[in-house]
């Protein structure tokens, strides 16, 4: 069977499985496959609903190639807004924390744009921590396992210039309506944000001021419907709230800044 026939066969299998971009996905799978048998197996995994990025083992995100493992949250294109805002807000020697880091994609992308930063990343899921370690450790980042701030070294308190917290923000009742590739192949801890989707966000905001440096910035992703409640949570914990949107990315971010210490 020629390579064009192999590609056509893979495309047909993916299209029959309901993959909207079957031809493009077949090309990605073929470029990542080591052999025809390998391609057949990868097409089968994708046709069964596994995310393409987990099948090929990587995602191209915001200028960097992020290695992925099965069961690890796949970085979304809309999260590029957090990277852009974060990178623009920090100096080259900034201390950055990627909380709920998953694969470490956000921290990795910010470091790509601002190479001099000191980077820490943390997640509660052991598969995510292993994945993030592979992506970040070679660049000198520190990856920790634990629940939110409990994972971080205590000497970071009051020193964090940028806190990226792409926390789970899907309301529990909406989980069954997510695409199957997310619902069935990504950890629930990376998706479920509680009754209104803001339970984890509120937990982060409640402690953020103690970890941020004066003038330090927390950035999280939210939905339009969550804007009012998220803003209230930020202001209720003594931080200044700003909301930024990007229609092209269909993205919305809330920025929570610790006020600089006023001069005496």
C-alpha positions as protocol buffer text, in pm:
chain_id: "A"
residue {
  index: 1
  type: UNK
  ca { x: 0 y: 0 z: 0 }
}
residue {
  index: 2
  type: UNK
  ca { x: 143 y: 340 z: -99 }
}
residue {
  index: 3
  type: UNK
  ca { x: 180 y: 626 z: 146 }
}
residue {
  index: 4
  type: UNK
  ca { x: -107 y: 811 z: -21 }
}
residue {
  index: 5
  type: UNK
  ca { x: -328 y: 504 z: 12 }
}
residue {
  index: 6
  type: UNK
  ca { x: -227 y: 465 z: 376 }
}
residue {
  index: 7
  type: UNK
  ca { x: -312 y: 828 z: 443 }
}
residue {
  index: 8
  type: UNK
  ca { x: -646 y: 796 z: 263 }
}
residue {
  index: 9
  type: UNK
  ca { x: -731 y: 486 z: 467 }
}
residue {
  index: 10
  type: UNK
  ca { x: -645 y: 665 z: 792 }
}
residue {
  index: 11
  type: UNK
  ca { x: -853 y: 966 z: 687 }
}
residue {
  index: 12
  type: UNK
  ca { x: -1152 y: 745 z: 608 }
}
residue {
  index: 13
  type: UNK
  ca { x: -1133 y: 574 z: 949 }
}
residue {
  index: 14
  type: UNK
  ca { x: -1114 y: 907 z: 1129 }
}
residue {
  index: 15
  type: UNK
  ca { x: -1397 y: 1056 z: 926 }
}
residue {
  index: 16
  type: UNK
  ca { x: -1615 y: 753 z: 1000 }
}
residue {
  index: 17
  type: UNK
  ca { x: -1542 y: 804 z: 1370 }
}
residue {
  index: 18
  type: UNK
  ca { x: -1672 y: 1160 z: 1348 }
}
residue {
  index: 19
  type: UNK
  ca { x: -1343 y: 1353 z: 1343 }
}
residue {
  index: 20
  type: UNK
  ca { x: -1427 y: 1686 z: 1180 }
}
residue {
  index: 21
  type: UNK
  ca { x: -1070 y: 1753 z: 1067 }
}
residue {
  index: 22
  type: UNK
  ca { x: -1000 y: 1396 z: 960 }
}
residue {
  index: 23
  type: UNK
  ca { x: -759 y: 1476 z: 678 }
}
residue {
  index: 24
  type: UNK
  ca { x: -546 y: 1713 z: 886 }
}
residue {
  index: 25
  type: UNK
  ca { x: -543 y: 1473 z: 1181 }
}
residue {
  index: 26
  type: UNK
  ca { x: -442 y: 1182 z: 958 }
}
residue {
  index: 27
  type: UNK
  ca { x: -142 y: 1383 z: 839 }
}
residue {
  index: 28
  type: UNK
  ca { x: -39 y: 1465 z: 1197 }
}
residue {
  index: 29
  type: UNK
  ca { x: -70 y: 1100 z: 1299 }
}
residue {
  index: 30
  type: UNK
  ca { x: 122 y: 981 z: 995 }
}
residue {
  index: 31
  type: UNK
  ca { x: 407 y: 1225 z: 1066 }
}
residue {
  index: 32
  type: UNK
  ca { x: 431 y: 1095 z: 1425 }
}
residue {
  index: 33
  type: UNK
  ca { x: 399 y: 723 z: 1346 }
}
residue {
  index: 34
  type: UNK
  ca { x: 713 y: 509 z: 1328 }
}
residue {
  index: 35
  type: UNK
  ca { x: 558 y: 250 z: 1098 }
}
residue {
  index: 36
  type: UNK
  ca { x: 237 y: 148 z: 925 }
}
residue {
  index: 37
  type: UNK
  ca { x: 138 y: -69 z: 1220 }
}
residue {
  index: 38
  type: UNK
  ca { x: 209 y: 221 z: 1454 }
}
residue {
  index: 39
  type: UNK
  ca { x: -13 y: 446 z: 1245 }
}
residue {
  index: 40
  type: UNK
  ca { x: -294 y: 190 z: 1253 }
}
residue {
  index: 41
  type: UNK
  ca { x: -274 y: 176 z: 1631 }
}
residue {
  index: 42
  type: UNK
  ca { x: -267 y: 555 z: 1664 }
}
residue {
  index: 43
  type: UNK
  ca { x: -562 y: 598 z: 1430 }
}
residue {
  index: 44
  type: UNK
  ca { x: -751 y: 343 z: 1637 }
}
residue {
  index: 45
  type: UNK
  ca { x: -681 y: 536 z: 1957 }
}
residue {
  index: 46
  type: UNK
  ca { x: -794 y: 862 z: 1799 }
}
residue {
  index: 47
  type: UNK
  ca { x: -1103 y: 701 z: 1646 }
}
residue {
  index: 48
  type: UNK
  ca { x: -1200 y: 572 z: 1991 }
}
residue {
  index: 49
  type: UNK
  ca { x: -1206 y: 930 z: 2120 }
}
residue {
  index: 50
  type: UNK
  ca { x: -862 y: 984 z: 2272 }
}
residue {
  index: 51
  type: UNK
  ca { x: -739 y: 1342 z: 2220 }
}
residue {
  index: 52
  type: UNK
  ca { x: -510 y: 1378 z: 1920 }
}
residue {
  index: 53
  type: UNK
  ca { x: -243 y: 1544 z: 2132 }
}
residue {
  index: 54
  type: UNK
  ca { x: -230 y: 1253 z: 2375 }
}
residue {
  index: 55
  type: UNK
  ca { x: -209 y: 1006 z: 2087 }
}
residue {
  index: 56
  type: UNK
  ca { x: 88 y: 1175 z: 1918 }
}
residue {
  index: 57
  type: UNK
  ca { x: 245 y: 1270 z: 2252 }
}
residue {
  index: 58
  type: UNK
  ca { x: 268 y: 1645 z: 2208 }
}
residue {
  index: 59
  type: UNK
  ca { x: 78 y: 1970 z: 2159 }
}
residue {
  index: 60
  type: UNK
  ca { x: 208 y: 2277 z: 1981 }
}
residue {
  index: 61
  type: UNK
  ca { x: 106 y: 2560 z: 2211 }
}
residue {
  index: 62
  type: UNK
  ca { x: 193 y: 2928 z: 2200 }
}
residue {
  index: 63
  type: UNK
  ca { x: 528 y: 2880 z: 2027 }
}
residue {
  index: 64
  type: UNK
  ca { x: 647 y: 2574 z: 2219 }
}
residue {
  index: 65
  type: UNK
  ca { x: 607 y: 2198 z: 2173 }
}
residue {
  index: 66
  type: UNK
  ca { x: 462 y: 2051 z: 2491 }
}
residue {
  index: 67
  type: UNK
  ca { x: 508 y: 1681 z: 2551 }
}
residue {
  index: 68
  type: UNK
  ca { x: 195 y: 1504 z: 2672 }
}
residue {
  index: 69
  type: UNK
  ca { x: 108 y: 1172 z: 2832 }
}
residue {
  index: 70
  type: UNK
  ca { x: -222 y: 985 z: 2832 }
}
residue {
  index: 71
  type: UNK
  ca { x: -452 y: 1118 z: 3102 }
}
residue {
  index: 72
  type: UNK
  ca { x: -294 y: 1464 z: 3121 }
}
residue {
  index: 73
  type: UNK
  ca { x: -492 y: 1780 z: 3048 }
}
residue {
  index: 74
  type: UNK
  ca { x: -441 y: 1905 z: 2693 }
}
residue {
  index: 75
  type: UNK
  ca { x: -354 y: 2278 z: 2673 }
}
residue {
  index: 76
  type: UNK
  ca { x: -624 y: 2482 z: 2498 }
}
residue {
  index: 77
  type: UNK
  ca { x: -558 y: 2746 z: 2235 }
}
residue {
  index: 78
  type: UNK
  ca { x: -763 y: 2999 z: 2433 }
}
residue {
  index: 79
  type: UNK
  ca { x: -513 y: 2977 z: 2718 }
}
residue {
  index: 80
  type: UNK
  ca { x: -267 y: 3167 z: 2500 }
}
residue {
  index: 81
  type: UNK
  ca { x: -435 y: 3478 z: 2643 }
}
residue {
  index: 82
  type: UNK
  ca { x: -296 y: 3398 z: 2989 }
}
residue {
  index: 83
  type: UNK
  ca { x: 52 y: 3351 z: 2844 }
}
residue {
  index: 84
  type: UNK
  ca { x: 40 y: 3677 z: 2652 }
}
residue {
  index: 85
  type: UNK
  ca { x: -86 y: 3877 z: 2948 }
}
residue {
  index: 86
  type: UNK
  ca { x: 154 y: 3717 z: 3191 }
}
residue {
  index: 87
  type: UNK
  ca { x: 464 y: 3756 z: 2976 }
}
residue {
  index: 88
  type: UNK
  ca { x: 384 y: 4120 z: 2911 }
}
residue {
  index: 89
  type: UNK
  ca { x: 351 y: 4194 z: 3283 }
}
residue {
  index: 90
  type: UNK
  ca { x: 686 y: 4069 z: 3418 }
}
residue {
  index: 91
  type: UNK
  ca { x: 1054 y: 4164 z: 3406 }
}
residue {
  index: 92
  type: UNK
  ca { x: 1319 y: 3916 z: 3289 }
}
residue {
  index: 93
  type: UNK
  ca { x: 1416 y: 3819 z: 3645 }
}
residue {
  index: 94
  type: UNK
  ca { x: 1060 y: 3755 z: 3765 }
}
residue {
  index: 95
  type: UNK
  ca { x: 955 y: 3471 z: 3993 }
}
residue {
  index: 96
  type: UNK
  ca { x: 669 y: 3285 z: 3823 }
}
residue {
  index: 97
  type: UNK
  ca { x: 445 y: 3008 z: 3958 }
}
residue {
  index: 98
  type: UNK
  ca { x: 232 y: 2787 z: 3732 }
}
residue {
  index: 99
  type: UNK
  ca { x: -33 y: 2651 z: 3970 }
}
residue {
  index: 100
  type: UNK
  ca { x: -256 y: 2361 z: 3858 }
}
residue {
  index: 101
  type: UNK
  ca { x: 10 y: 2328 z: 3591 }
}
residue {
  index: 102
  type: UNK
  ca { x: -99 y: 2010 z: 3413 }
}
residue {
  index: 103
  type: UNK
  ca { x: 168 y: 1950 z: 3149 }
}
residue {
  index: 104
  type: UNK
  ca { x: 343 y: 2275 z: 3243 }
}
residue {
  index: 105
  type: UNK
  ca { x: 240 y: 2436 z: 2915 }
}
residue {
  index: 106
  type: UNK
  ca { x: 165 y: 2785 z: 3051 }
}
residue {
  index: 107
  type: UNK
  ca { x: 488 y: 2816 z: 3245 }
}
residue {
  index: 108
  type: UNK
  ca { x: 682 y: 2672 z: 2954 }
}
residue {
  index: 109
  type: UNK
  ca { x: 532 y: 2924 z: 2711 }
}
residue {
  index: 110
  type: UNK
  ca { x: 591 y: 3222 z: 2942 }
}
residue {
  index: 111
  type: UNK
  ca { x: 952 y: 3112 z: 2991 }
}
residue {
  index: 112
  type: UNK
  ca { x: 989 y: 3090 z: 2612 }
}
residue {
  index: 113
  type: UNK
  ca { x: 885 y: 3456 z: 2589 }
}
residue {
  index: 114
  type: UNK
  ca { x: 1075 y: 3573 z: 2898 }
}
residue {
  index: 115
  type: UNK
  ca { x: 1376 y: 3340 z: 2921 }
}
residue {
  index: 116
  type: UNK
  ca { x: 1529 y: 3477 z: 3242 }
}
residue {
  index: 117
  type: UNK
  ca { x: 1244 y: 3395 z: 3482 }
}
residue {
  index: 118
  type: UNK
  ca { x: 1263 y: 3164 z: 3782 }
}
residue {
  index: 119
  type: UNK
  ca { x: 981 y: 2914 z: 3736 }
}
residue {
  index: 120
  type: UNK
  ca { x: 798 y: 2689 z: 3980 }
}
residue {
  index: 121
  type: UNK
  ca { x: 507 y: 2464 z: 3879 }
}
residue {
  index: 122
  type: UNK
  ca { x: 272 y: 2250 z: 4085 }
}
residue {
  index: 123
  type: UNK
  ca { x: -16 y: 2008 z: 4042 }
}
residue {
  index: 124
  type: UNK
  ca { x: -200 y: 1759 z: 4260 }
}
residue {
  index: 125
  type: UNK
  ca { x: -211 y: 1488 z: 3991 }
}
residue {
  index: 126
  type: UNK
  ca { x: 99 y: 1261 z: 3979 }
}
residue {
  index: 127
  type: UNK
  ca { x: 67 y: 1204 z: 3602 }
}
residue {
  index: 128
  type: UNK
  ca { x: 62 y: 1579 z: 3545 }
}
residue {
  index: 129
  type: UNK
  ca { x: 363 y: 1631 z: 3771 }
}
residue {
  index: 130
  type: UNK
  ca { x: 561 y: 1367 z: 3582 }
}
residue {
  index: 131
  type: UNK
  ca { x: 464 y: 1527 z: 3251 }
}
residue {
  index: 132
  type: UNK
  ca { x: 548 y: 1880 z: 3367 }
}
residue {
  index: 133
  type: UNK
  ca { x: 881 y: 1761 z: 3504 }
}
residue {
  index: 134
  type: UNK
  ca { x: 973 y: 1628 z: 3162 }
}
residue {
  index: 135
  type: UNK
  ca { x: 873 y: 1955 z: 2997 }
}
residue {
  index: 136
  type: UNK
  ca { x: 1021 y: 2200 z: 3246 }
}
residue {
  index: 137
  type: UNK
  ca { x: 1307 y: 2051 z: 3443 }
}
residue {
  index: 138
  type: UNK
  ca { x: 1563 y: 2078 z: 3162 }
}
residue {
  index: 139
  type: UNK
  ca { x: 1520 y: 2455 z: 3174 }
}
residue {
  index: 140
  type: UNK
  ca { x: 1587 y: 2471 z: 3546 }
}
residue {
  index: 141
  type: UNK
  ca { x: 1226 y: 2492 z: 3666 }
}
residue {
  index: 142
  type: UNK
  ca { x: 1111 y: 2337 z: 3992 }
}
residue {
  index: 143
  type: UNK
  ca { x: 806 y: 2109 z: 3974 }
}
residue {
  index: 144
  type: UNK
  ca { x: 613 y: 2017 z: 4289 }
}
residue {
  index: 145
  type: UNK
  ca { x: 327 y: 1782 z: 4372 }
}
residue {
  index: 146
  type: UNK
  ca { x: 53 y: 1888 z: 4611 }
}
residue {
  index: 147
  type: UNK
  ca { x: -278 y: 2065 z: 4656 }
}
residue {
  index: 148
  type: UNK
  ca { x: -252 y: 2428 z: 4541 }
}
residue {
  index: 149
  type: UNK
  ca { x: -19 y: 2637 z: 4761 }
}
residue {
  index: 150
  type: UNK
  ca { x: 57 y: 2343 z: 4991 }
}
residue {
  index: 151
  type: UNK
  ca { x: 283 y: 2214 z: 4715 }
}
residue {
  index: 152
  type: UNK
  ca { x: 505 y: 2522 z: 4708 }
}
residue {
  index: 153
  type: UNK
  ca { x: 818 y: 2594 z: 4913 }
}
residue {
  index: 154
  type: UNK
  ca { x: 728 y: 2831 z: 5196 }
}
residue {
  index: 155
  type: UNK
  ca { x: 1013 y: 3066 z: 5103 }
}
residue {
  index: 156
  type: UNK
  ca { x: 814 y: 3172 z: 4794 }
}
residue {
  index: 157
  type: UNK
  ca { x: 554 y: 3345 z: 5013 }
}
residue {
  index: 158
  type: UNK
  ca { x: 534 y: 3715 z: 4938 }
}
residue {
  index: 159
  type: UNK
  ca { x: 777 y: 3688 z: 4644 }
}
residue {
  index: 160
  type: UNK
  ca { x: 572 y: 3566 z: 4345 }
}
residue {
  index: 161
  type: UNK
  ca { x: 561 y: 3821 z: 4064 }
}
residue {
  index: 162
  type: UNK
  ca { x: 328 y: 3620 z: 3840 }
}
residue {
  index: 163
  type: UNK
  ca { x: 91 y: 3347 z: 3952 }
}
residue {
  index: 164
  type: UNK
  ca { x: -61 y: 3160 z: 3659 }
}
residue {
  index: 165
  type: UNK
  ca { x: -355 y: 2959 z: 3790 }
}
residue {
  index: 166
  type: UNK
  ca { x: -543 y: 2791 z: 3508 }
}
residue {
  index: 167
  type: UNK
  ca { x: -767 y: 2621 z: 3760 }
}
residue {
  index: 168
  type: UNK
  ca { x: -1059 y: 2389 z: 3672 }
}
residue {
  index: 169
  type: UNK
  ca { x: -1360 y: 2611 z: 3609 }
}
residue {
  index: 170
  type: UNK
  ca { x: -1631 y: 2390 z: 3461 }
}
residue {
  index: 171
  type: UNK
  ca { x: -1939 y: 2372 z: 3683 }
}
residue {
  index: 172
  type: UNK
  ca { x: -1995 y: 2016 z: 3808 }
}
residue {
  index: 173
  type: UNK
  ca { x: -2336 y: 1990 z: 3645 }
}
residue {
  index: 174
  type: UNK
  ca { x: -2182 y: 2077 z: 3307 }
}
residue {
  index: 175
  type: UNK
  ca { x: -1919 y: 1801 z: 3311 }
}
residue {
  index: 176
  type: UNK
  ca { x: -2149 y: 1546 z: 3136 }
}
residue {
  index: 177
  type: UNK
  ca { x: -2187 y: 1788 z: 2844 }
}
residue {
  index: 178
  type: UNK
  ca { x: -1816 y: 1825 z: 2775 }
}
residue {
  index: 179
  type: UNK
  ca { x: -1674 y: 1661 z: 2461 }
}
residue {
  index: 180
  type: UNK
  ca { x: -1603 y: 1295 z: 2524 }
}
residue {
  index: 181
  type: UNK
  ca { x: -1232 y: 1338 z: 2460 }
}
residue {
  index: 182
  type: UNK
  ca { x: -1211 y: 1575 z: 2757 }
}
residue {
  index: 183
  type: UNK
  ca { x: -1466 y: 1400 z: 2977 }
}
residue {
  index: 184
  type: UNK
  ca { x: -1322 y: 1051 z: 2928 }
}
residue {
  index: 185
  type: UNK
  ca { x: -951 y: 1114 z: 2880 }
}
residue {
  index: 186
  type: UNK
  ca { x: -858 y: 1410 z: 3100 }
}
residue {
  index: 187
  type: UNK
  ca { x: -853 y: 1404 z: 3482 }
}
residue {
  index: 188
  type: UNK
  ca { x: -1168 y: 1531 z: 3648 }
}
residue {
  index: 189
  type: UNK
  ca { x: -951 y: 1731 z: 3887 }
}
residue {
  index: 190
  type: UNK
  ca { x: -844 y: 1941 z: 3587 }
}
residue {
  index: 191
  type: UNK
  ca { x: -1203 y: 2012 z: 3481 }
}
residue {
  index: 192
  type: UNK
  ca { x: -1445 y: 2020 z: 3776 }
}
residue {
  index: 193
  type: UNK
  ca { x: -1471 y: 2360 z: 3944 }
}
residue {
  index: 194
  type: UNK
  ca { x: -1760 y: 2280 z: 4177 }
}
residue {
  index: 195
  type: UNK
  ca { x: -2117 y: 2412 z: 4184 }
}
residue {
  index: 196
  type: UNK
  ca { x: -2052 y: 2732 z: 3988 }
}
residue {
  index: 197
  type: UNK
  ca { x: -1710 y: 2643 z: 3851 }
}
residue {
  index: 198
  type: UNK
  ca { x: -1530 y: 2883 z: 4085 }
}
residue {
  index: 199
  type: UNK
  ca { x: -1460 y: 2668 z: 4392 }
}
residue {
  index: 200
  type: UNK
  ca { x: -1090 y: 2619 z: 4314 }
}
residue {
  index: 201
  type: UNK
  ca { x: -1053 y: 2977 z: 4194 }
}
residue {
  index: 202
  type: UNK
  ca { x: -1189 y: 3106 z: 4525 }
}
residue {
  index: 203
  type: UNK
  ca { x: -945 y: 2884 z: 4716 }
}
residue {
  index: 204
  type: UNK
  ca { x: -656 y: 3028 z: 4514 }
}
residue {
  index: 205
  type: UNK
  ca { x: -770 y: 3388 z: 4553 }
}
residue {
  index: 206
  type: UNK
  ca { x: -813 y: 3343 z: 4928 }
}
residue {
  index: 207
  type: UNK
  ca { x: -439 y: 3278 z: 4967 }
}
residue {
  index: 208
  type: UNK
  ca { x: -299 y: 3467 z: 4672 }
}
residue {
  index: 209
  type: UNK
  ca { x: -220 y: 3792 z: 4854 }
}
residue {
  index: 210
  type: UNK
  ca { x: 8 y: 3606 z: 5096 }
}
residue {
  index: 211
  type: UNK
  ca { x: 211 y: 3459 z: 4810 }
}
residue {
  index: 212
  type: UNK
  ca { x: 222 y: 3750 z: 4566 }
}
residue {
  index: 213
  type: UNK
  ca { x: 496 y: 4008 z: 4583 }
}
residue {
  index: 214
  type: UNK
  ca { x: 387 y: 4372 z: 4615 }
}
residue {
  index: 215
  type: UNK
  ca { x: 241 y: 4453 z: 4274 }
}
residue {
  index: 216
  type: UNK
  ca { x: 235 y: 4081 z: 4190 }
}
residue {
  index: 217
  type: UNK
  ca { x: -27 y: 3946 z: 3952 }
}
residue {
  index: 218
  type: UNK
  ca { x: -258 y: 3642 z: 3951 }
}
residue {
  index: 219
  type: UNK
  ca { x: -414 y: 3543 z: 3616 }
}
residue {
  index: 220
  type: UNK
  ca { x: -689 y: 3286 z: 3571 }
}
residue {
  index: 221
  type: UNK
  ca { x: -926 y: 3182 z: 3296 }
}
residue {
  index: 222
  type: UNK
  ca { x: -1302 y: 3224 z: 3348 }
}
residue {
  index: 223
  type: UNK
  ca { x: -1625 y: 3225 z: 3150 }
}
residue {
  index: 224
  type: UNK
  ca { x: -1840 y: 3527 z: 3078 }
}
residue {
  index: 225
  type: UNK
  ca { x: -2107 y: 3403 z: 3319 }
}
residue {
  index: 226
  type: UNK
  ca { x: -1850 y: 3382 z: 3601 }
}
residue {
  index: 227
  type: UNK
  ca { x: -1720 y: 3738 z: 3562 }
}
residue {
  index: 228
  type: UNK
  ca { x: -1925 y: 3900 z: 3837 }
}
residue {
  index: 229
  type: UNK
  ca { x: -1865 y: 3630 z: 4099 }
}
residue {
  index: 230
  type: UNK
  ca { x: -1496 y: 3600 z: 4015 }
}
residue {
  index: 231
  type: UNK
  ca { x: -1448 y: 3977 z: 4038 }
}
residue {
  index: 232
  type: UNK
  ca { x: -1624 y: 3984 z: 4373 }
}
residue {
  index: 233
  type: UNK
  ca { x: -1399 y: 3706 z: 4503 }
}
residue {
  index: 234
  type: UNK
  ca { x: -1087 y: 3897 z: 4397 }
}
residue {
  index: 235
  type: UNK
  ca { x: -1198 y: 4224 z: 4555 }
}
residue {
  index: 236
  type: UNK
  ca { x: -1316 y: 4046 z: 4868 }
}
residue {
  index: 237
  type: UNK
  ca { x: -962 y: 3922 z: 4925 }
}
residue {
  index: 238
  type: UNK
  ca { x: -802 y: 4264 z: 4896 }
}
residue {
  index: 239
  type: UNK
  ca { x: -681 y: 4240 z: 4537 }
}
residue {
  index: 240
  type: UNK
  ca { x: -755 y: 4465 z: 4240 }
}
residue {
  index: 241
  type: UNK
  ca { x: -954 y: 4295 z: 3963 }
}
residue {
  index: 242
  type: UNK
  ca { x: -937 y: 4347 z: 3587 }
}
residue {
  index: 243
  type: UNK
  ca { x: -1104 y: 4133 z: 3318 }
}
residue {
  index: 244
  type: UNK
  ca { x: -957 y: 4098 z: 2969 }
}
residue {
  index: 245
  type: UNK
  ca { x: -1111 y: 3921 z: 2671 }
}
residue {
  index: 246
  type: UNK
  ca { x: -992 y: 3803 z: 2330 }
}
residue {
  index: 247
  type: UNK
  ca { x: -1270 y: 3737 z: 2081 }
}
residue {
  index: 248
  type: UNK
  ca { x: -1040 y: 3562 z: 1834 }
}
residue {
  index: 249
  type: UNK
  ca { x: -939 y: 3309 z: 2099 }
}
residue {
  index: 250
  type: UNK
  ca { x: -1286 y: 3303 z: 2258 }
}
residue {
  index: 251
  type: UNK
  ca { x: -1102 y: 3361 z: 2584 }
}
residue {
  index: 252
  type: UNK
  ca { x: -1159 y: 3558 z: 2903 }
}
residue {
  index: 253
  type: UNK
  ca { x: -906 y: 3613 z: 3181 }
}
residue {
  index: 254
  type: UNK
  ca { x: -933 y: 3771 z: 3521 }
}
residue {
  index: 255
  type: UNK
  ca { x: -627 y: 3953 z: 3655 }
}
residue {
  index: 256
  type: UNK
  ca { x: -592 y: 3998 z: 4028 }
}
residue {
  index: 257
  type: UNK
  ca { x: -313 y: 4228 z: 4143 }
}
residue {
  index: 258
  type: UNK
  ca { x: -173 y: 4278 z: 4488 }
}
residue {
  index: 259
  type: UNK
  ca { x: -137 y: 4650 z: 4545 }
}
residue {
  index: 260
  type: UNK
  ca { x: 220 y: 4777 z: 4573 }
}
residue {
  index: 261
  type: UNK
  ca { x: 328 y: 4880 z: 4920 }
}
residue {
  index: 262
  type: UNK
  ca { x: 281 y: 5254 z: 4955 }
}
residue {
  index: 263
  type: UNK
  ca { x: 597 y: 5449 z: 5037 }
}
residue {
  index: 264
  type: UNK
  ca { x: 626 y: 5561 z: 5396 }
}
